[in-house]
Amino acid sequence: MTSPALVAEGLRKRFGANAALDGFDLTVREGTVCGLLGPNGAGKTTAVRILSTLLRPDGGRALVGGFDVVGQSAQVRHHIGLTGQYAAVDEILTGRENLEMWGRLYHLGKATARRRADELLERFGLTEAADRRVKHYSGGMRRRLDLAAGFILAPRVLFLDEPTTGLDPRNRTEVWRAVRSLVAQGTTVLLTTQYLEEADQLAHQIAVIDRGRVIADDSPERLKSLVGGDQLDLVVADAGALGAAAGIVARVTGAEPETDADVRRITAPVRDRMEALTATLRALREAGVTVEDVALRRPTMDEVFLNLTGHRAAAQDRDEQEVAA
Amino acid sequence: MTVLLAPQMPRTLPQRVGWALADGWIVARRALVHWVRNPTVVAYQLVWPIMMVVMFGYVFGSAMTVAGGGNYREFLMPGMFGQTMMFGIATTLMAVTTDASRGVTDRFRSMPMSSSGVVLGRAIADMVNSCGELAILVACGLAVGWRWHEGPGNALAAVGLLLLLRFALIWVGIWLGLLITPEAAAAAWAPLFPLTMVANTFVSPSQMPGWLAVVAEWNPLSATVAAIRDLFGNPGMPGDSWASENAVLLAVLWPLALVAVFLPLSVRRYRRLAR
């Protein structure tokens, strides 16, 4: 077992009366991806800002690449890359000029910075757009350029703060592909996200954060089984049959389903996807319940939350989430 | 894929200064490229003082009398130079607030670059910008009949005093810029107007009501403008207050005092971003 790339112990940070981090513990092994999953306001960004030396913690300590983020912040900065929630790239410069500028600011020297810019443009699929100004880039291209800028020094630890928030599915896939290629080089990644699917796609380890603390920290597989695997959604044709149908679903899946009368929907966690699906549909048909729609899907972050914490992500947080998206 | 060695961190003082200068130059060059590629912003910045010269020189100027006698446009131009230096603070504010709100400042802070390089770059860029503005405005002044009468040495000293004021205001701009949003920065004109007009820029304080005259005479801008009128040999009778009689001294002391206060405040504010 190699030494951890990142260790946080009991990090605390307050903003006025609000405790953004309240005993945050996390260990990420070298060369792995850790997904930090939680709603807005849970403390994800505060954690990333402390670990990337932008913010001082009020208490606790953290080592990144073996260096203390408070006492050895200069050394930490030599070993990290950061991609924030906003694509912090210069709109007026071209993609190539951006990377050359950041490379020079990393003190690579003119020729090396230029060569490095070429390599990164190629690797992030931006060669064709290299000499266009960034303000003409799509959202996905900006994020990829931002990622490339965070990767100039091939850092040991890369922080990605909600790298795909606000991107459409195609751009999201492009960013995921870019992240995977970085991980293949051995970079350790700490990624914050509001989407379980994103963490599931990229991470070896998922830490769920709620109110400034990590409340679950495990592999995606274990975490998903912890929260009850996939979800089965059923929409019945007749609102009057909802109660009876929910009873049948409960009997077949062995779980207590949730019902939403407004949209005539029944939702239940299932373990054996296909078996649960066919058995439920057969039982409903035998009972004479007409099913209008059916879907198997991964749990949303809300459902993970409900399962782990017994409370939903606060309504106010969800509003912010929508604004951010 | 090439393996990159992270550059050695600077250890000695000369190495650190070297890093700061190198970073400062790169940051400054970025700002200069912005201006070159956004000529409308620069054009607006330049049209503004020229418009003011026309408005005050010809529209109001016909009704103006210069205290102590003399051509109003010769009186006006030093005031315009001074006002333009003051308005330069809006350029600094806009750049600093935009970088902070877009995450660019955070990227700088997460990098192993010299933090003094960031502010140094801002200072270099803003000084280059101001030199350009002054050059255009001098040409504009020459076109409307303004001249320097005390030789090139004194004229250069006057330009030096103007740039000293602008340099001092960069630190006010950086400090303020780290406190406010780009939206607030866009409204900087509102307080800048009275600040630059309750001074000896357009009208001599001796022609103002008593209480206002005191404020105007002690305005740092008045010190610079009175001093450069003296150095250019332009009309404008200095008042008989201590501030008016020691304008050149104050034109040096005021900016130094601003730097002494706002440079440490800016550094402190930058560090406090980590709070």
Interface residues (C-beta under 8 A of the other chain):
Chain A: S52 T53 L54 L55 R56 A74 Q75 R77 H78 H79 I80 L82 G84 Q85 Y86 A87 A88 D90 I92 L93 E97 M101 W102 R104 L105 Y106 H107 L108 T112 R115 R116 E119 R133 A149 I152 L153 A154 Q185
Chain B: M1 T2 V3 L4 A6 P7 M9 W19 A22 D23 I26 V27 R30 V33 H34 R37 N38 R102 G103 V104 D106 R107 F108 R109 S110 M111 P112 M113 G117 L273 A274 R275
